[in-house]
Amino acid sequence: MAPDVVVVGSGPNGLAAAVTAARAGLAVEVHELADDPGGGLRSRALFHPDVRHDICAAVHPMAPVSPFFREFDLAARGVELLAPEISYAHPFPGGRAALAHRDLDETCARLGADGPRWRALMTPLLEHSRGLVDFLLSAQRGLPADPAVLPLLARGVLAHGTPLAARRFAGEEAGALLAGVAAHVVGAMPTPTSAAVALLLGHLAHGAGWPVPRGGSARIAEALVADLVAHGGKVVTGHRVTDLREFRDARAVLLDVGPRGFLALAGPLLPERYRRRLRSYRYGPGAAKVDFLVSGPIPWTDPEVGRAGTVHLGGTLREVFRQETAVAGGRPGTEPFVLVVDPCAADPDRGAGDLRPVWAYAHVPNGDPADPVAPVTARIERHAPGFTDTVVARQGTSAAALERYNPNYVGGDIAAGAMTLRQAVFRPTPRLDPYRTPLAGVYLCSSATPPGPGVHGMCGHLAARSALRREFGLRSAPPLSPGGGHR
Ligand SMILES: Cc1cc2nc3c(=O)[nH]c(=O)nc-3n(C[C@H](O)[C@H](O)[C@H](O)COP(=O)(O)OP(=O)(O)OC[C@H]3O[C@@H](n4cnc5c(N)ncnc54)[C@H](O)[C@@H]3O)c2cc1C
């Protein structure tokens, strides 16, 4: 018998959509092209059988706070999110480093004259955190429930998403800290979206923190799959879906794919105007990843940096802005912005003996075929002399190769579409219900829909809620917690 709901793709959003539909009592089937589910949530032993590396997402600031995961309750399912005391660090040449402690007081104390400015920026965001998170992780089609959120966002975007950003702080540390967070948007800077991302992720660093799951990101995918299966759902792996008509008997089909993937699956079935809109969707710069197996902690010049889960290597605020804008324009820099994650900083069990994984990626032009191993290693070595000598094994994945690994990352764009202001809100096309498509019963649920990239499950959850309402007449949200009730 045909399932009620088919989901194509098993990333965090595909699985969140599947779980939401299964918890509403529907028969759900997920089809995934890879041999294991998870999309951006896979962890694998790459070099040593006891050392698991996160292949894509490693750090999860949004997992403890997203409305979907709050309700799903990862902790109750045995997924431990371990937040390091220092959420992120930003070293400078010569050994100086700015540190974002979870403790706001400690952070401000190290920022000298900019300490009060950092506190003035973060305090109201922390006070209105629930409202801010719920709005930014929504479809953003209505007003925030907390009336303080829009003025806060407007002020923050004006101050940090315009050329004024370069003048907000007196010293280099605070500006670089915020620019490093804003750079997670992977695009030209400063912009309103880079500022909104900085406000969201920046204040979470002083709240629930920037955690890594004990044992690796795959633990989150495993918990989602376990819940799906426990509620009668099924995951079919090793199946690349090439034509949507394969599922014509299902009442709803949710696609964890981007516009390009949708065109490949259903192009001839779509109205020409909608097809044109999908074709005009823009992709942003790429990520080029390097996985290292190392024989000890990274020898950062400032040892405090080693206590941080995430490290941003990009120089001063102006240097970050310049590099990121150049890369967005297709011009690779000699020194790309690099993110480094040492999961053992929060989860010592990730290693085996002295061996430990190090995860890093550089921002590069979309589709760049260059092997990132040399530039990424050199950038880390500059801030951690002797790092190269600790490297036991390494593997580079260019931006072009990332797309071969997962077709959603077009040209290595891990945000599944440029995060311009227009595309941040109107992903993938301007529609009142961004998940609906012109095809009856067919919905998009990937991070190419609002609220966009990252592991929060909200694109999938909101797309499924839309399908439940329209295709099955189910208006109320299904319970997601392990106990079956609403939290
Ligand atoms: C290197 C890297 C580092 C990242 N780091 C972080 C991080 O630290 N924190 C964070 O929050 N986010 C991070 N991200 C982003 C995060 O992984 C994504 O935003 C998130 O995974 C998007 O989820 P999704 O479900 O929309 O799509 P994906 O996770 O991309 O999943 C889509 C799935 O659909 C499958 N699929 C596609 N087409 C088909 C088809 N035709 N048939 C069958 N299956 C198909 C794919 O194989 C894939 O499994 C990172 C991404 C990358 C690549």
The ligand as an ORCA input file, in Angstrom:
! r2SCAN-3c Opt
* xyz 0 1
  C      30.953     21.118      5.767
  C      29.670     21.580      6.430
  C      29.698     22.065      7.717
  C      28.522     22.474      8.347
  N      28.568     22.872      9.655
  C      27.429     23.150     10.314
  C      27.461     23.313     11.714
  O      28.494     23.157     12.356
  N      26.284     23.622     12.338
  C      25.096     23.725     11.651
  O      24.042     23.995     12.268
  N      25.048     23.519     10.305
  C      26.183     23.217      9.635
  N      26.148     22.941      8.291
  C      24.891     23.139      7.567
  C      23.897     22.014      7.809
  O      24.533     20.773      7.656
  C      22.741     22.147      6.819
  O      22.171     23.444      6.924
  C      21.662     21.116      7.084
  O      22.187     19.813      7.022
  C      20.547     21.255      6.062
  O      19.615     20.231      6.302
  P      18.629     19.719      5.155
  O      17.823     18.635      5.746
  O      17.927     20.882      4.559
  O      19.560     19.165      3.987
  P      20.816     18.092      3.966
  O      21.308     17.942      5.346
  O      21.682     18.642      2.939
  O      20.119     16.772      3.540
  C      19.564     16.566      2.253
  C      19.520     15.077      2.007
  O      18.779     14.828      0.803
  C      19.438     13.824      0.048
  N      19.015     13.974     -1.343
  C      19.209     15.045     -2.152
  N      18.682     14.808     -3.367
  C      18.143     13.566     -3.324
  C      17.464     12.749     -4.285
  N      17.225     13.166     -5.531
  N      17.052     11.495     -3.913
  C      17.269     11.042     -2.643
  N      17.911     11.784     -1.703
  C      18.343     13.026     -2.043
  C      20.909     14.103      0.286
  O      21.725     12.966      0.038
  C      20.901     14.465      1.785
  O      21.064     13.331      2.595
  C      27.293     22.470      7.643
  C      27.250     21.959      6.335
  C      28.430     21.495      5.752
  C      28.370     20.881      4.389
*
